[in-house]
Amino acid sequence: MAGEERCGSRQRLFVAVDLPDGIREGLRAWGEAELVDPALKPVRAESLHVTLVFLGHRETAEVEEIVDLVGGLSAPPALMKLEDPITLPRRRRAALFALPAPSPATTDLHHGVVEKLVEAGLHEPDGRDFWPHVTVARVRSEGRGSRRPAGVARRPGDLPERLKEPFYAVRLTLYRSVLQPGGSRYVPLAQVELS
């Protein structure tokens, strides 16, 4: 990890599994055709992932410990598949579009990572059930000063069948989320290949 990655007093962190390049590229092409409503902000292809654990804002000393812990993990490959897009929340105006990614192996990986972080005193679970998914687009706000999502007139269509075939996640990554005006940028701080 470069020195500039460690600077700053608090860093927003999460652990994720990365998708294979072919899946990311397929989702990019699908998104160019389907995530076209002006209210949508598509997630960049290089940022597509399945979040395992959101760790929130952490002080530099904790970041060092988390980097060491995640970098020392080992895990078997995680088989997963993607499903057609859904909106969240479901009963109100959509704030984001996500692809469910059901995967017992990913759920096991989530529990294993959480267990290691808890044992090290670096995480307190929030009690929510783990739901593997890939966020593909967020919905812009209605306008200046509003937090209410804009209406989406053209919802994205289903995924092509080839993107719904099972695949293996390629690596486990600890990311730092850097908030920017054009959307978050994710900086990898530690990576472990799933093999």
Residue frames as a rotation matrix with the C-alpha (Angstrom) as fourth column:
MET 1
0.582 0.813 0.000 0.00
0.813 -0.582 0.000 0.00
0.000 0.000 -1.000 0.00
ALA 2
-0.149 -0.646 0.749 1.41
0.598 -0.662 -0.453 3.36
0.788 0.380 0.485 -1.01
GLY 3
-0.800 -0.270 -0.536 2.09
0.599 -0.417 -0.684 6.01
-0.038 -0.868 0.495 1.63
GLU 4
-0.864 0.493 0.103 -0.62
-0.462 -0.858 0.226 8.30
0.200 0.148 0.969 0.27
GLU 5
-0.169 0.834 -0.525 -3.21
-0.019 0.529 0.848 5.55
0.985 0.154 -0.073 0.76
ARG 6
-0.140 0.040 -0.989 -2.53
0.889 0.445 -0.107 5.60
0.436 -0.895 -0.098 4.50
CYS 7
-0.950 -0.302 0.081 -2.76
0.242 -0.873 -0.423 9.35
0.198 -0.383 0.902 5.04
GLY 8
-0.240 0.893 0.382 -5.73
-0.409 -0.449 0.794 11.20
0.880 0.034 0.473 6.51
SER 9
-0.707 -0.088 0.701 -7.17
-0.707 0.071 -0.704 10.82
0.013 -0.994 -0.112 9.96
ARG 10
-0.159 0.716 0.680 -10.34
-0.301 0.621 -0.724 8.84
-0.940 -0.320 0.117 9.11
GLN 11
-0.818 -0.126 -0.561 -10.97
-0.575 0.204 0.792 6.52
0.014 0.971 -0.240 6.19
ARG 12
0.230 0.957 0.176 -14.25
-0.860 0.284 -0.423 4.95
-0.455 -0.054 0.889 5.04
LEU 13
-0.741 -0.662 -0.114 -13.66
-0.660 0.687 0.304 1.21
-0.123 0.300 -0.946 4.57
PHE 14
0.530 0.804 0.268 -15.43
-0.748 0.593 -0.299 -1.90
-0.399 -0.042 0.916 3.33
VAL 15
-0.644 -0.626 0.440 -14.47
-0.351 0.753 0.556 -5.47
-0.680 0.203 -0.705 2.42
ALA 16
0.419 0.789 -0.449 -15.79
-0.771 0.047 -0.635 -6.83
-0.480 0.612 0.628 -0.86
VAL 17
-0.078 -0.408 0.910 -15.45
0.420 0.814 0.401 -9.65
-0.904 0.414 0.108 -3.34
ASP 18
-0.358 -0.167 -0.919 -14.46
-0.639 -0.674 0.371 -8.55
-0.681 0.720 0.135 -6.83
LEU 19
0.705 0.646 0.291 -16.19
-0.132 0.523 -0.842 -9.74
-0.696 0.556 0.454 -9.98
PRO 20
-0.094 -0.730 0.677 -14.22
0.728 0.414 0.547 -11.24
-0.679 0.544 0.492 -12.88
ASP 21
-0.705 -0.278 -0.652 -13.29
-0.151 -0.840 0.521 -8.78
-0.692 0.466 0.551 -15.63
GLY 22
-0.926 0.363 0.105 -15.58
0.227 0.313 0.922 -10.55
0.302 0.878 -0.372 -18.12
ILE 23
-0.083 0.920 -0.383 -18.59
0.995 0.099 0.021 -10.09
0.057 -0.380 -0.923 -15.84
ARG 24
-0.134 -0.021 -0.991 -17.72
0.396 -0.918 -0.034 -6.43
-0.909 -0.396 0.132 -15.21
GLU 25
-0.921 -0.249 -0.299 -17.35
-0.167 -0.440 0.882 -5.83
-0.352 0.862 0.364 -18.94
GLY 26
-0.666 0.740 0.092 -20.67
0.609 0.469 0.639 -7.58
0.430 0.482 -0.763 -19.64
LEU 27
0.101 0.701 -0.706 -22.39
0.936 -0.308 -0.172 -5.43
-0.338 -0.643 -0.687 -17.00
ARG 28
-0.518 -0.337 -0.786 -20.80
0.087 -0.935 0.344 -2.30
-0.851 0.110 0.514 -18.48
ALA 29
-0.989 0.145 -0.003 -22.21
-0.007 -0.028 1.000 -3.15
0.145 0.989 0.028 -21.93
TRP 30
-0.286 0.933 -0.219 -25.63
0.895 0.342 0.285 -4.03
0.341 -0.114 -0.933 -20.45
GLY 31
-0.051 0.231 -0.972 -25.60
0.731 -0.654 -0.194 -0.76
-0.680 -0.720 -0.135 -18.47
GLU 32
-0.870 -0.310 -0.384 -24.85
-0.018 -0.758 0.651 1.33
-0.493 0.573 0.654 -21.57
ALA 33
-0.781 0.624 0.000 -28.07
0.112 0.141 0.984 0.01
0.614 0.768 -0.180 -23.10
GLU 34
-0.020 0.862 -0.506 -30.23
0.694 0.377 0.614 -0.23
0.720 -0.339 -0.605 -19.96
LEU 35
0.050 -0.005 -0.999 -29.09
0.916 -0.399 0.048 2.33
-0.399 -0.917 -0.016 -17.38
VAL 36
-0.614 -0.309 0.727 -29.97
0.724 -0.588 0.361 5.27
0.316 0.747 0.585 -19.63
ASP 37
0.551 0.834 0.032 -32.69
0.737 -0.505 0.449 7.12
0.391 -0.224 -0.893 -17.72
PRO 38
0.040 -0.575 0.817 -31.38
0.037 -0.816 -0.576 10.63
0.999 0.053 -0.011 -16.88
ALA 39
0.683 0.271 0.678 -32.25
-0.627 -0.257 0.735 10.07
0.374 -0.928 -0.005 -13.20
LEU 40
0.956 -0.287 -0.062 -29.73
0.288 0.876 0.387 7.20
-0.057 -0.388 0.920 -12.96
LYS 41
0.386 -0.923 0.002 -26.04
-0.922 -0.386 -0.017 7.42
0.017 0.005 -1.000 -12.03
PRO 42
0.867 -0.062 -0.494 -24.55
-0.054 0.975 -0.217 4.10
0.495 0.215 0.842 -13.19
VAL 43
0.672 -0.696 0.255 -21.74
-0.235 0.126 0.964 2.60
-0.703 -0.707 -0.080 -11.12
ARG 44
0.217 -0.687 -0.693 -18.47
-0.976 -0.129 -0.177 2.51
0.032 0.715 -0.699 -13.07
ALA 45
0.715 0.089 -0.693 -17.53
-0.289 0.941 -0.177 -0.99
0.636 0.327 0.699 -14.25
GLU 46
-0.267 -0.922 -0.282 -14.28
0.016 0.288 -0.957 -1.00
0.964 -0.260 -0.062 -12.24
SER 47
-0.699 0.048 0.714 -16.30
-0.680 -0.357 -0.641 -0.30
0.224 -0.933 0.282 -9.08
LEU 48
0.379 0.878 -0.291 -18.76
-0.722 0.477 0.500 -3.20
0.579 0.021 0.815 -9.42
HIS 49
-0.771 -0.610 -0.183 -18.43
-0.303 0.604 -0.737 -5.63
0.560 -0.513 -0.651 -6.49
VAL 50
0.401 0.808 -0.431 -20.31
0.228 0.368 0.901 -7.48
0.887 -0.460 -0.037 -3.75
THR 51
-0.160 -0.426 0.891 -19.81
-0.742 -0.544 -0.393 -5.82
0.651 -0.723 -0.229 -0.36
LEU 52
-0.159 0.026 -0.987 -19.11
0.420 0.907 -0.043 -8.38
0.894 -0.421 -0.155 2.38
VAL 53
0.188 0.129 -0.974 -18.66
0.975 -0.143 0.170 -6.05
-0.117 -0.981 -0.153 5.35
PHE 54
0.375 -0.060 0.925 -19.06
0.235 -0.959 -0.157 -2.28
0.897 0.276 -0.345 5.64
LEU 55
-0.070 -0.552 -0.831 -16.63
0.954 0.207 -0.218 -1.01
0.292 -0.808 0.512 8.27
GLY 56
0.861 0.497 -0.111 -17.47
0.509 -0.826 0.241 2.70
0.028 -0.264 -0.964 8.25
HIS 57
0.600 -0.640 0.481 -15.00
-0.328 -0.745 -0.581 5.48
0.730 0.191 -0.657 9.08
ARG 58
0.803 -0.405 -0.437 -11.82
0.592 0.622 0.512 4.30
0.064 -0.670 0.740 10.81
GLU 59
0.762 -0.631 -0.145 -8.79
-0.490 -0.709 0.508 5.98
-0.423 -0.316 -0.849 12.33
THR 60
0.367 -0.702 -0.610 -5.40
-0.816 0.072 -0.574 5.39
0.447 0.708 -0.546 10.72
ALA 61
-0.560 -0.616 0.555 -4.19
-0.814 0.533 -0.229 2.99
-0.154 -0.580 -0.800 13.45
GLU 62
0.091 0.685 0.723 -7.27
-0.309 0.709 -0.634 0.79
-0.947 -0.166 0.276 12.95
VAL 63
0.785 0.178 -0.594 -6.82
-0.609 0.044 -0.792 0.91
-0.115 0.983 0.143 9.18
GLU 64
-0.202 -0.949 -0.243 -3.32
-0.932 0.263 -0.250 -0.54
0.301 0.176 -0.937 9.57
GLU 65
-0.601 0.015 0.799 -4.67
-0.496 0.777 -0.388 -3.42
-0.627 -0.629 -0.460 11.66
ILE 66
0.467 0.861 0.200 -7.53
-0.284 0.360 -0.889 -4.11
-0.837 0.358 0.413 9.23
VAL 67
0.499 -0.390 -0.774 -5.11
-0.849 -0.038 -0.528 -4.07
0.176 0.920 -0.350 6.25
ASP 68
-0.590 -0.797 0.132 -2.91
-0.804 0.563 -0.193 -6.64
0.080 -0.220 -0.972 8.01
LEU 69
-0.346 0.537 0.769 -5.88
-0.329 0.699 -0.636 -8.83
-0.879 -0.473 -0.065 8.97
VAL 70
0.710 0.680 -0.184 -7.51
-0.383 0.153 -0.911 -8.83
-0.591 0.717 0.369 5.52
GLY 71
0.303 -0.680 -0.668 -4.17
-0.919 -0.025 -0.393 -9.31
0.251 0.733 -0.632 3.77
GLY 72
-0.714 -0.628 0.311 -3.58
-0.697 0.678 -0.233 -12.44
-0.064 -0.383 -0.922 5.85
LEU 73
0.161 0.859 0.486 -6.92
-0.623 0.470 -0.625 -14.10
-0.765 -0.202 0.611 5.11
SER 74
-0.939 -0.258 -0.227 -7.30
-0.336 0.552 0.763 -17.13
-0.072 0.793 -0.605 2.90
ALA 75
-0.059 0.980 0.192 -10.54
-0.522 0.134 -0.843 -18.34
-0.851 -0.150 0.503 1.36
PRO 76
-0.506 -0.023 0.862 -11.78
0.567 0.744 0.352 -20.82
-0.650 0.668 -0.364 -1.22
PRO 77
-0.960 0.207 0.187 -13.37
0.053 -0.525 0.850 -19.61
0.274 0.826 0.493 -4.47
ALA 78
-0.537 0.836 -0.117 -16.90
-0.007 -0.143 -0.990 -18.23
-0.844 -0.530 0.082 -4.05
LEU 79
-0.811 0.354 0.465 -19.38
0.565 0.273 0.779 -19.41
0.149 0.894 -0.422 -6.68
MET 80
-0.426 0.711 -0.560 -22.15
0.100 -0.578 -0.810 -16.89
-0.899 -0.401 0.175 -7.34
LYS 81
-0.507 0.325 0.798 -24.65
0.852 0.045 0.522 -15.80
0.134 0.945 -0.300 -9.97
LEU 82
-0.944 0.196 -0.265 -26.44
-0.148 -0.970 -0.191 -12.59
-0.294 -0.141 0.945 -10.81
GLU 83
-0.261 0.928 0.265 -30.18
0.894 0.336 -0.297 -12.04
-0.364 0.159 -0.918 -11.09
ASP 84
-0.079 0.326 0.942 -32.25
0.745 -0.609 0.273 -9.38
0.662 0.723 -0.195 -12.85
PRO 85
-0.846 -0.390 0.364 -32.25
0.118 -0.802 -0.586 -5.84
0.521 -0.452 0.724 -11.40
ILE 86
0.182 0.861 -0.474 -34.47
0.921 0.020 0.390 -4.84
0.345 -0.508 -0.789 -8.52
THR 87
0.009 -0.123 0.992 -35.05
-0.066 -0.990 -0.122 -1.47
0.998 -0.064 -0.017 -6.85
LEU 88
-0.141 -0.035 -0.989 -34.34
0.967 0.210 -0.145 -0.49
0.213 -0.977 0.004 -3.28
PRO 89
-0.710 0.391 0.585 -36.27
-0.328 0.551 -0.767 0.39
-0.623 -0.737 -0.263 -1.30
ARG 90
-0.892 0.342 0.295 -39.02
0.451 0.667 0.593 -1.77
0.006 0.662 -0.749 -2.73
ARG 91
-0.053 0.990 -0.128 -42.13
0.993 0.039 -0.109 0.06
-0.103 -0.133 -0.986 -1.49
ARG 92
0.482 0.154 -0.862 -41.06
0.183 -0.980 -0.072 3.68
-0.857 -0.123 -0.501 -2.03
ARG 93
0.929 -0.199 -0.312 -39.44
-0.368 -0.407 -0.836 5.60
0.040 0.891 -0.451 -4.83
ALA 94
0.746 -0.663 -0.071 -36.26
0.639 0.741 -0.203 3.79
0.188 0.106 0.977 -5.92
ALA 95
0.779 -0.600 -0.180 -32.97
-0.415 -0.709 0.570 5.09
-0.470 -0.369 -0.802 -4.51
LEU 96
-0.352 -0.909 -0.224 -30.83
-0.822 0.186 0.539 2.47
-0.448 0.373 -0.812 -6.27
PHE 97
0.749 0.443 -0.492 -30.88
-0.633 0.698 -0.335 -0.50
0.195 0.563 0.803 -8.62
ALA 98
-0.215 -0.803 0.555 -29.12
-0.872 0.414 0.261 -3.70
-0.439 -0.428 -0.790 -7.62
LEU 99
0.131 0.145 -0.981 -28.55
-0.631 0.776 0.030 -7.20
0.765 0.614 0.192 -8.97
PRO 100
0.689 0.082 0.720 -29.17
-0.652 0.504 0.566 -9.89
-0.316 -0.860 0.401 -6.35
ALA 101
-0.005 -0.781 -0.624 -26.19
-0.748 0.417 -0.517 -12.28
0.664 0.464 -0.586 -6.25
PRO 102
0.783 0.381 0.491 -27.35
-0.620 0.540 0.569 -15.33
-0.048 -0.751 0.659 -4.26
SER 103
0.182 -0.811 -0.556 -24.40
-0.324 0.485 -0.812 -17.40
0.928 0.328 -0.174 -3.13
PRO 104
0.973 0.130 -0.191 -24.02
0.117 0.436 0.892 -19.72
0.199 -0.891 0.409 -0.12
ALA 105
0.232 -0.965 -0.124 -20.22
0.937 0.256 -0.238 -19.54
0.262 -0.061 0.963 -0.61
THR 106
-0.344 -0.317 0.884 -20.25
0.202 -0.944 -0.260 -15.73
0.917 0.089 0.389 -0.47
THR 107
0.628 0.621 0.470 -22.46
-0.394 -0.267 0.879 -15.83
0.671 -0.737 0.077 2.62
ASP 108
0.809 -0.417 -0.414 -19.96
0.583 0.662 0.471 -18.21
0.078 -0.622 0.779 4.25
LEU 109
-0.185 -0.915 0.359 -17.13
0.806 -0.350 -0.477 -15.87
0.562 0.201 0.802 3.26
HIS 110
0.079 0.327 0.942 -19.02
-0.225 -0.914 0.337 -12.93
0.971 -0.239 0.001 4.80
HIS 111
0.939 0.340 0.052 -19.45
-0.139 0.235 0.962 -14.81
0.315 -0.911 0.267 8.09
GLY 112
0.505 -0.823 -0.261 -15.78
0.853 0.521 0.005 -15.84
0.132 -0.225 0.965 8.11
VAL 113
-0.321 -0.621 0.715 -14.52
0.492 -0.755 -0.435 -12.29
0.809 0.212 0.548 7.52
VAL 114
0.368 0.541 0.757 -16.88
-0.407 -0.638 0.654 -10.85
0.836 -0.549 -0.014 10.14
GLU 115
0.940 -0.009 -0.341 -15.76
0.274 0.615 0.740 -13.50
0.203 -0.789 0.580 12.65
LYS 116
0.069 -0.996 -0.052 -12.07
0.947 0.082 -0.311 -12.64
0.314 -0.028 0.949 12.14
LEU 117
-0.324 -0.145 0.935 -12.74
0.112 -0.987 -0.114 -8.90
0.939 0.068 0.336 12.45
VAL 118
0.670 0.637 0.381 -14.83
-0.348 -0.184 0.919 -9.39
0.656 -0.748 0.099 15.61
GLU 119
0.751 -0.450 -0.483 -12.16
0.639 0.680 0.360 -11.65
0.166 -0.579 0.798 17.18
ALA 120
-0.297 -0.931 0.213 -9.59
0.860 -0.358 -0.364 -8.91
0.415 0.075 0.907 16.53
GLY 121
-0.069 0.356 -0.932 -11.84
0.757 -0.590 -0.281 -6.27
-0.649 -0.725 -0.228 18.10
LEU 122
-0.900 -0.382 -0.212 -12.10
0.138 -0.708 0.692 -4.41
-0.414 0.594 0.690 14.77
HIS 123
-0.696 0.715 -0.068 -15.84
-0.298 -0.201 0.933 -4.77
0.654 0.669 0.353 14.05
GLU 124
-0.734 0.624 0.268 -19.21
-0.127 0.261 -0.957 -4.94
-0.667 -0.737 -0.112 15.76
PRO 125
-0.807 0.473 0.354 -21.90
0.550 0.382 0.743 -6.60
0.216 0.794 -0.568 13.60
ASP 126
-0.845 0.516 0.139 -25.00
-0.526 -0.849 -0.047 -4.48
0.094 -0.113 0.989 13.09
GLY 127
-0.560 0.629 0.539 -27.39
-0.127 0.578 -0.806 -7.45
-0.819 -0.520 -0.244 13.31
ARG 128
0.278 0.671 -0.687 -28.70
-0.836 -0.184 -0.517 -7.12
-0.474 0.718 0.510 9.75
ASP 129
0.569 -0.032 0.822 -28.91
0.277 0.948 -0.155 -10.19
-0.775 0.316 0.548 7.54
PHE 130
-0.518 -0.794 -0.318 -26.27
-0.193 -0.254 0.948 -10.37
-0.833 0.553 -0.022 4.84
TRP 131
0.652 0.713 0.258 -27.70
0.189 0.176 -0.966 -9.89
-0.734 0.679 -0.020 1.35
PRO 132
-0.445 -0.880 0.169 -25.19
0.400 -0.026 0.916 -10.40
-0.801 0.475 0.363 -1.48
HIS 133
0.700 0.647 0.303 -25.84
0.593 -0.290 -0.752 -8.00
-0.398 0.705 -0.586 -4.35
VAL 134
-0.549 -0.789 0.276 -24.15
0.814 -0.428 0.393 -5.74
-0.192 0.440 0.877 -6.89
THR 135
0.305 0.586 -0.751 -25.29
0.292 -0.808 -0.512 -2.11
-0.907 -0.063 -0.417 -6.95
VAL 136
-0.204 -0.359 0.911 -25.41
0.959 0.115 0.260 -1.05
-0.198 0.926 0.321 -10.61
ALA 137
-0.427 0.071 0.901 -26.94
0.387 -0.887 0.253 2.45
0.817 0.457 0.351 -10.37
ARG 138
-0.593 0.301 -0.747 -27.98
0.661 -0.348 -0.665 5.07
-0.460 -0.888 0.007 -7.85
VAL 139
0.233 0.757 0.610 -30.83
0.916 -0.381 0.123 7.49
0.326 0.530 -0.783 -8.42
ARG 140
-0.742 -0.490 0.458 -30.06
0.382 -0.870 -0.312 11.22
0.551 -0.057 0.833 -8.50
SER 141
-0.576 0.557 -0.598 -31.97
0.539 -0.292 -0.790 13.53
-0.615 -0.777 -0.132 -6.14
GLU 142
0.374 0.852 0.367 -34.99
0.883 -0.206 -0.423 15.48
-0.285 0.482 -0.829 -7.40
GLY 143
0.556 -0.204 0.806 -33.05
0.349 -0.822 -0.449 18.72
0.754 0.531 -0.386 -7.33
ARG 144
-0.435 -0.804 0.405 -30.87
0.002 -0.451 -0.893 21.07
0.900 -0.388 0.197 -5.34
GLY 145
-0.626 0.073 0.776 -31.24
-0.743 -0.357 -0.566 20.60
0.236 -0.931 0.278 -1.62
SER 146
0.501 0.863 0.059 -33.59
-0.855 0.483 0.191 17.65
0.136 -0.146 0.980 -1.97
ARG 147
-0.587 -0.642 0.494 -32.73
-0.702 0.707 0.084 14.22
-0.403 -0.298 -0.865 -0.62
ARG 148
0.320 0.801 0.505 -35.72
-0.276 0.589 -0.759 12.60
-0.906 0.104 0.410 -2.32
PRO 149
-0.614 -0.574 0.542 -34.77
0.311 0.455 0.834 10.41
-0.725 0.681 -0.101 -5.29
ALA 150
-0.507 0.398 -0.764 -35.93
-0.799 -0.550 0.243 11.58
-0.324 0.734 0.597 -8.71
GLY 151
0.504 0.741 0.443 -38.49
-0.396 0.654 -0.645 9.51
-0.768 0.149 0.623 -10.57
VAL 152
-0.708 -0.700 0.096 -37.12
-0.290 0.412 0.864 6.88
-0.644 0.583 -0.495 -12.97
ALA 153
0.220 0.838 -0.499 -39.23
-0.841 -0.096 -0.532 6.72
-0.494 0.537 0.684 -16.14
ARG 154
0.559 -0.097 -0.824 -37.18
-0.580 0.664 -0.472 4.03
0.592 0.742 0.314 -17.96
ARG 155
0.562 -0.309 0.768 -36.28
-0.617 0.461 0.637 1.19
-0.551 -0.832 0.068 -15.66
PRO 156
-0.442 -0.806 -0.393 -33.44
-0.883 0.314 0.348 -1.11
-0.157 0.501 -0.851 -16.72
GLY 157
0.538 0.605 -0.587 -34.37
-0.735 0.677 0.024 -4.33
0.412 0.419 0.809 -18.47
ASP 158
0.926 -0.120 0.358 -33.33
-0.109 0.823 0.557 -7.85
-0.361 -0.555 0.749 -17.53
LEU 159
-0.056 -0.998 -0.034 -29.76
-0.667 0.012 0.745 -9.11
-0.743 0.064 -0.667 -17.79
PRO 160
0.207 0.028 -0.978 -28.81
-0.858 0.486 -0.168 -11.22
0.470 0.874 0.125 -20.81
GLU 161
0.954 0.282 -0.101 -28.78
-0.214 0.876 0.432 -14.93
0.210 -0.391 0.896 -20.00
ARG 162
0.338 -0.900 -0.276 -24.97
0.419 0.406 -0.812 -15.18
0.843 0.159 0.514 -20.29
LEU 163
-0.443 -0.497 0.746 -24.61
-0.396 -0.638 -0.660 -12.76
0.804 -0.588 0.085 -17.33
LYS 164
0.371 0.638 0.675 -26.90
-0.915 0.126 0.384 -14.95
0.160 -0.759 0.630 -15.21
GLU 165
0.611 -0.249 -0.751 -24.65
0.052 0.960 -0.276 -18.00
0.790 0.130 0.600 -15.51
PRO 166
0.951 -0.257 -0.171 -22.70
0.191 0.057 0.980 -18.99
-0.242 -0.965 0.103 -12.36
PHE 167
0.429 -0.876 0.222 -19.14
0.037 -0.228 -0.973 -17.68
0.903 0.426 -0.066 -12.00
TYR 168
0.325 -0.419 -0.848 -16.43
0.935 0.275 0.223 -17.48
0.139 -0.866 0.481 -9.35
ALA 169
0.993 -0.112 0.025 -15.52
-0.115 -0.956 0.268 -14.27
-0.006 -0.269 -0.963 -7.55
VAL 170
0.578 -0.814 -0.055 -11.85
0.243 0.236 -0.941 -13.56
0.779 0.530 0.334 -8.16
ARG 171
-0.543 -0.826 -0.153 -10.54
0.439 -0.124 -0.890 -11.84
0.716 -0.551 0.430 -5.02
LEU 172
0.533 0.534 -0.656 -11.30
0.842 -0.254 0.477 -10.48
0.088 -0.806 -0.585 -1.60
THR 173
-0.335 -0.656 0.677 -10.44
0.587 -0.707 -0.394 -6.76
0.737 0.266 0.622 -1.29
LEU 174
0.085 0.257 -0.963 -10.35
0.853 -0.519 -0.063 -4.19
-0.515 -0.816 -0.263 1.48
TYR 175
-0.094 -0.024 0.995 -11.35
0.782 -0.620 0.059 -0.87
0.616 0.784 0.077 -0.11
ARG 176
-0.582 0.029 -0.813 -11.15
0.483 -0.792 -0.374 2.72
-0.654 -0.610 0.447 1.01
SER 177
0.221 0.740 0.635 -14.07
0.973 -0.216 -0.087 4.73
0.072 0.637 -0.767 -0.36
VAL 178
-0.768 -0.481 -0.423 -13.05
0.471 -0.872 0.136 8.23
-0.434 -0.095 0.896 -1.43
LEU 179
0.294 0.956 -0.002 -16.09
0.763 -0.236 -0.602 10.47
-0.576 0.176 -0.798 -1.84
GLN 180
-0.850 -0.523 -0.071 -15.88
0.339 -0.644 0.685 12.73
-0.404 0.558 0.725 -4.90
PRO 181
-0.408 0.733 -0.544 -18.40
-0.597 -0.665 -0.449 15.00
-0.691 0.141 0.709 -6.69
GLY 182
-0.237 0.282 -0.930 -18.72
-0.918 0.249 0.310 12.50
0.319 0.927 0.200 -9.58
GLY 183
0.804 0.498 -0.326 -19.25
-0.347 0.837 0.423 9.54
0.483 -0.226 0.846 -7.25
SER 184
0.676 -0.537 0.505 -17.13
-0.456 0.234 0.859 7.43
-0.579 -0.811 -0.087 -4.94
ARG 185
0.327 -0.684 -0.652 -13.75
-0.645 0.342 -0.683 6.08
0.690 0.644 -0.329 -6.03
TYR 186
0.970 0.060 0.236 -12.62
-0.212 0.685 0.697 2.81
-0.120 -0.726 0.677 -4.45
VAL 187
0.195 -0.976 -0.096 -8.96
-0.851 -0.120 -0.511 2.41
0.488 0.182 -0.854 -3.58
PRO 188
0.759 0.055 -0.648 -7.76
0.128 0.965 0.231 -1.15
0.638 -0.258 0.726 -2.81
LEU 189
0.413 -0.609 0.677 -5.75
-0.892 -0.419 0.168 -1.33
0.181 -0.674 -0.717 0.43
ALA 190
-0.548 -0.535 0.643 -5.35
-0.600 0.787 0.143 -5.13
-0.582 -0.308 -0.752 0.69
GLN 191
0.328 0.630 -0.704 -6.23
-0.931 0.341 -0.130 -7.96
0.158 0.698 0.698 -1.71
VAL 192
-0.455 -0.365 0.812 -6.36
-0.474 0.872 0.127 -11.73
-0.754 -0.327 -0.570 -1.42
GLU 193
-0.505 0.257 -0.824 -6.88
-0.771 0.295 0.564 -13.95
0.388 0.920 0.049 -4.44
LEU 194
0.249 0.657 0.712 -9.64
-0.778 0.573 -0.257 -16.54
-0.577 -0.490 0.654 -3.97
SER 195
-0.045 -0.354 -0.934 -8.13
-0.849 0.506 -0.151 -19.83
0.526 0.786 -0.323 -5.07
